[in-house]
Amino acid sequence: MEIHLENIGRRFNKEWIFKDIHFSFESGRSYAILGPNGSGKSTLMQILSAALNPSSGKISYRHQDKNIDPDDLYRYLSISAPYMELIEDFSLSEMIDFHFSIKSYAPGLDKQGLMDLCQFGPVRSRTLRFFSSGMKQRVKLLLSVCSDSPILFLDEPTSNLDAEGIAWYRDIVQRYRADRLLIVCSNQEHEYDFCDQLLRLSDYK
């Protein structure tokens, strides 16, 4: 999978958040988009995922030597972000069933494997509304990282995670990032220190 940005910019009203980004992303590599809060990291991720149009420039997608229409990009990606919601009336089991009615499991995984990866023990039978914020974040990460998608977007992936949860995050990402295009939006080094390339939004103001 490849994503190519040509002079991408985004503004709100007359103020440019970032501009003139010329950059390429490709499968098998991990990238970190860096910047302080409010710098536009999540905005750029939404542009990359075709959820938001840029104000200027051009973005293109290729997979297995074929151009991908932005309207079809959702088929090729998984995403975890703090602003995404879970269906809180579901149990963990029901949430997994719902998610994987749309997505496929990563190779070697199945429902029981995902339930075990959560490491929740008996509390996993509760409905999600009774999960702690850290448990909900683990569920979001689990569903995205363990989907069979060539692109994986992670926005502030350790939000609400304690030290044990951060170690858990790093472990599952290392297990399931091979041969994928991984993009992490972050301002915390422990979330991205394994990434091959860094894109600093401060360079595009």
C-alpha positions in Angstrom: 0.0 0.0 0.0 1.3 3.5 -0.8 -0.1 6.9 0.1 1.4 9.9 -1.8 0.9 13.5 -0.6 1.7 16.4 -3.0 1.7 19.8 -1.4 -1.1 18.9 1.0 -2.5 21.7 3.2 -5.4 22.3 5.5 -6.8 25.5 6.8 -9.7 26.6 9.0 -11.1 29.9 7.9 -8.0 31.9 6.9 -5.6 30.1 9.2 -3.4 27.3 7.8 -2.9 24.4 10.2 -0.2 23.0 7.9 0.7 23.4 4.3 3.0 22.2 1.5 3.4 18.6 2.8 5.1 16.5 0.2 5.5 13.0 1.6 5.1 9.3 0.7 4.1 6.4 3.0 4.5 2.8 2.0 3.8 -0.7 3.3 6.3 -2.4 5.6 7.3 0.8 7.2 6.1 2.6 10.4 5.6 6.4 10.5 5.0 8.9 13.3 3.2 12.2 12.8 4.5 14.4 15.6 3.4 17.7 17.0 2.0 19.3 20.2 -1.7 19.3 21.0 -3.5 21.4 18.5 -0.8 21.1 15.8 -3.1 19.2 13.3 -2.0 15.6 13.9 -5.6 14.2 14.0 -6.6 16.5 11.1 -3.8 15.1 8.9 -4.8 11.5 9.9 -8.4 12.3 8.8 -7.1 13.5 5.5 -4.9 10.4 5.1 -7.9 8.2 5.8 -10.0 10.1 3.3 -12.4 11.2 6.0 -11.5 14.9 5.3 -10.5 16.7 2.2 -7.4 18.8 2.1 -7.7 22.5 1.5 -4.9 22.3 -1.1 -2.7 19.7 -2.8 -3.4 16.2 -3.9 -3.4 12.8 -2.3 -3.3 9.4 -4.1 -3.5 5.8 -3.0 -2.1 2.6 -4.6 -2.3 -1.0 -3.6 -0.7 -3.9 -5.5 0.0 -1.5 -8.4 -3.6 -0.3 -8.7 -4.9 3.1 -7.9 -7.5 3.2 -5.1 -10.4 5.6 -5.1 -10.6 7.5 -1.9 -14.3 6.4 -1.5 -13.1 2.8 -1.3 -10.2 3.4 1.1 -12.2 2.3 4.1 -11.8 -1.3 2.8 -8.1 -1.1 3.3 -7.6 0.5 6.7 -8.2 0.2 10.4 -8.1 3.0 12.9 -8.0 3.6 16.6 -8.5 7.1 18.0 -9.7 8.6 21.3 -12.6 10.3 19.6 -14.0 7.0 18.2 -16.8 5.4 20.1 -17.6 1.9 21.0 -21.1 0.5 21.2 -21.4 0.5 24.9 -24.5 -1.7 25.1 -22.5 -4.5 23.7 -20.4 -7.0 25.6 -16.8 -7.5 24.5 -17.9 -10.7 22.7 -20.7 -8.8 20.8 -18.3 -6.0 20.0 -15.8 -8.4 18.4 -18.6 -10.2 16.5 -19.9 -6.8 15.1 -16.5 -5.5 14.2 -15.4 -8.7 12.4 -18.6 -9.0 10.5 -17.1 -6.0 8.5 -13.4 -6.7 8.9 -11.3 -9.9 8.7 -9.1 -11.2 11.5 -5.4 -10.8 11.1 -3.7 -14.0 10.1 -3.5 -16.6 12.9 -6.2 -14.9 15.0 -9.8 -15.7 15.8 -12.4 -14.6 18.3 -11.0 -16.6 21.2 -7.5 -15.3 20.4 -8.7 -11.7 20.7 -10.6 -12.4 23.9 -7.4 -13.8 25.4 -5.3 -10.9 24.1 -7.4 -8.4 26.1 -6.2 -9.9 29.3 -9.3 -8.8 31.1 -10.1 -12.0 33.0 -13.7 -12.5 34.3 -14.6 -8.8 33.9 -14.7 -9.2 30.2 -18.2 -10.5 30.4 -19.5 -7.1 31.5 -21.1 -4.7 28.9 -18.6 -2.1 27.6 -20.3 0.8 29.5 -19.0 -0.7 32.7 -15.4 -1.0 31.4 -12.8 1.5 32.7 -11.5 4.1 30.2 -8.2 2.1 30.0 -10.1 -1.1 29.2 -12.1 0.7 26.5 -8.9 1.9 25.0 -7.5 -1.6 24.9 -10.7 -2.7 23.0 -10.2 0.0 20.4 -6.6 -0.9 19.9 -7.4 -4.6 19.8 -10.0 -4.2 17.1 -7.8 -2.1 14.9 -4.5 -3.7 15.3 -5.9 -7.2 15.0 -7.8 -6.6 11.8 -6.4 -7.8 8.5 -5.9 -4.4 6.9 -2.9 -3.1 4.9 -3.1 0.3 6.6 -3.2 0.9 10.4 -3.8 4.4 11.8 -3.2 4.9 15.6 -4.0 8.3 17.0 -2.7 8.9 20.6 -2.8 5.1 21.1 -1.9 5.1 24.9 -4.6 7.6 26.0 -6.0 6.4 29.3 -3.5 3.5 29.6 -1.4 2.8 32.7 2.2 1.4 32.5 0.9 -2.1 32.1 -1.4 -1.0 29.3 1.4 0.8 27.6 3.5 -2.3 27.6 0.5 -4.3 26.3 0.1 -1.8 23.4 3.7 -2.0 22.4 3.6 -5.8 22.4 0.5 -6.2 20.2 1.7 -3.5 17.7 5.1 -5.3 17.4 3.3 -8.6 16.8 0.9 -7.4 14.1 2.6 -4.5 12.3 4.7 -6.6 9.8 4.0 -5.9 6.1 1.6 -3.1 6.9 1.6 0.6 6.6 1.5 1.9 10.2 1.0 5.6 11.0 1.0 6.8 14.6 -0.1 10.3 15.6 1.6 11.2 18.9 3.6 13.6 21.1 4.7 10.8 23.5 7.9 8.9 22.5 6.8 5.6 24.0 4.0 5.5 21.5 6.2 5.8 18.4 9.9 5.1 19.2 9.7 2.0 17.0 8.7 4.0 13.9 11.1 4.2 10.9 10.3 7.8 9.9 9.1 10.9 11.6 6.9 13.6 10.0 7.0 16.8 12.2 4.1 19.1 11.5 6.2 22.1 12.8 8.1 21.8 9.5 5.0 22.6 7.5 3.6 25.7 9.1 
